[in-house]
């Protein structure tokens, strides 16, 4: 299996609190990997560490064979794109302006603009179906449209790896499916490696090629959704007793929660 | 092929062109105002005559009045007003906050304090400097940088939280102003007629030597401004998204803060603590030219120049022959404007 990113013995702490404890993980190239787990399990921290937004306490993260710590800021941005959990931009910025920002890491003082930039922007807006919105201001868009525009920006970056941190959090069900179908298409048609953080287990199982279960700062299990989606493991990771059936439409495992199996109110930490 | 690639789409091109046309109009207004600023005084010299004198004509008396007394005053107003406005533009951009400005973030207070300490330490008994005037903006810069560093450190992890940044800025600015006042009252510079300059800001009693120092300093600072201009658009995003496309926003912010401090210090060192220009000019510039960065910077500079030249003209017209600091006019107009911005923010996003 071709590895896009490998994480070895990664430990990340916020002050005294350990967010990730000795995590080892390989992200396969050209696949959709979904990081899943309960709130506070460290899935977002792991995603952000891969994009070097956290300084690890110890451990090693490599892009191919290159340690990401050796890359310059723009170099890293040419290889790994990131859609933030709560991205924000000025309301009066136009859609095209935002998508153009995706080209920032490719531009230098001497080469501020190239034909490749123009092509990448057109392709990204076309690929995400926002070409007709190009001149609109961000403030005038709906939540679903806005999320597509942000994905277009990340797409215009033309990175091999795209990280998305809870991209469907604020969307209604139709737009959740719409957004994740779009991400799948980018993966299948453009061969981008995708790393997703999702907290909806059923969406995770439906869209993942590889699923990673995390719990309290560690990786519990990793594999194909069919292998991971079993009742005992889900109970261990998510603390719910459940029944897993096969989704009759997509033939993917589907979890039906029955009841909470752990006592609550133990002071959860947020992710 | 890359040379032929259209840099901007038709829509963005249109926006950009409109922005530059607006800049042209503002520049024309600035020029007219500057000429009026030179023409106005105890004797009125009409604009055509001002032009002739500037290009070597006019009587000996007129030449002294225009070239020695009035032109340097207008020149320093143009440069100082412009510098403060560009500093405000940069600060508003990187803090994503239209309330940010050199005054509100305590930079003007810090620069003023730097100058007054410099004068207190390095004046002799007859109130003349024992060292070169060139060091005055350096002292201002030191004070300005320390002030903004203090604001930044006090705001800590929440430096991106607009409210904290502004509150600490206002607090640090107030402390600096109080210290300046104390030094002016008890310090050795109490006799200087210029002393009020560092509290309220005024552009009288300027000579060409001082104009030269500001002009050279400003030219250097503007090279820095245009160098960071390309990185300002990604700074419009939140911190994580900006990192995602390759801009390390926390580091970039420090760079821009330093640049804004330098610009403010240059202005304050010679024109004093003229408040609110750094708040109003960039805001107005964005209303007129919109989002494009380069026209925004140039328009801010010109509007800042217009405001300080205009404020100086107003105090000359209203209060002659008494010299009232131009900063009083900008404060009288700026304070309600600031309140308006605060109230409008309050009503739109809580």
HADDOCK unambig.tbl for C-alpha pairs under 7 A between the chains (distance, minus, plus):
assign (segid A and resid 73 and name CA) (segid B and resid 246 and name CA) 5.06 0.50 0.50
assign (segid A and resid 73 and name CA) (segid B and resid 247 and name CA) 6.85 0.50 0.50
assign (segid A and resid 74 and name CA) (segid B and resid 246 and name CA) 4.34 0.50 0.50
assign (segid A and resid 77 and name CA) (segid B and resid 244 and name CA) 6.10 0.50 0.50
assign (segid A and resid 77 and name CA) (segid B and resid 245 and name CA) 5.27 0.50 0.50
assign (segid A and resid 77 and name CA) (segid B and resid 246 and name CA) 5.00 0.50 0.50
assign (segid A and resid 81 and name CA) (segid B and resid 244 and name CA) 6.02 0.50 0.50
assign (segid A and resid 82 and name CA) (segid B and resid 244 and name CA) 5.16 0.50 0.50
assign (segid A and resid 83 and name CA) (segid B and resid 241 and name CA) 6.76 0.50 0.50
assign (segid A and resid 84 and name CA) (segid B and resid 240 and name CA) 6.11 0.50 0.50
assign (segid A and resid 84 and name CA) (segid B and resid 241 and name CA) 5.76 0.50 0.50
assign (segid A and resid 87 and name CA) (segid B and resid 238 and name CA) 6.16 0.50 0.50
assign (segid A and resid 87 and name CA) (segid B and resid 241 and name CA) 6.18 0.50 0.50
assign (segid A and resid 88 and name CA) (segid B and resid 237 and name CA) 5.77 0.50 0.50
assign (segid A and resid 88 and name CA) (segid B and resid 238 and name CA) 5.38 0.50 0.50
assign (segid A and resid 89 and name CA) (segid B and resid 236 and name CA) 6.06 0.50 0.50
assign (segid A and resid 89 and name CA) (segid B and resid 237 and name CA) 4.80 0.50 0.50
assign (segid A and resid 89 and name CA) (segid B and resid 238 and name CA) 6.71 0.50 0.50
assign (segid A and resid 90 and name CA) (segid B and resid 236 and name CA) 6.75 0.50 0.50
assign (segid A and resid 101 and name CA) (segid B and resid 234 and name CA) 6.31 0.50 0.50
assign (segid A and resid 102 and name CA) (segid B and resid 245 and name CA) 6.16 0.50 0.50
assign (segid A and resid 104 and name CA) (segid B and resid 245 and name CA) 6.36 0.50 0.50
assign (segid A and resid 105 and name CA) (segid B and resid 245 and name CA) 5.90 0.50 0.50
assign (segid A and resid 105 and name CA) (segid B and resid 246 and name CA) 5.58 0.50 0.50
assign (segid A and resid 113 and name CA) (segid B and resid 7 and name CA) 6.21 0.50 0.50
assign (segid A and resid 114 and name CA) (segid B and resid 2 and name CA) 4.76 0.50 0.50
assign (segid A and resid 114 and name CA) (segid B and resid 5 and name CA) 6.14 0.50 0.50
assign (segid A and resid 115 and name CA) (segid B and resid 1 and name CA) 6.94 0.50 0.50
assign (segid A and resid 115 and name CA) (segid B and resid 2 and name CA) 5.02 0.50 0.50
assign (segid A and resid 115 and name CA) (segid B and resid 5 and name CA) 4.88 0.50 0.50
assign (segid A and resid 135 and name CA) (segid B and resid 11 and name CA) 6.82 0.50 0.50
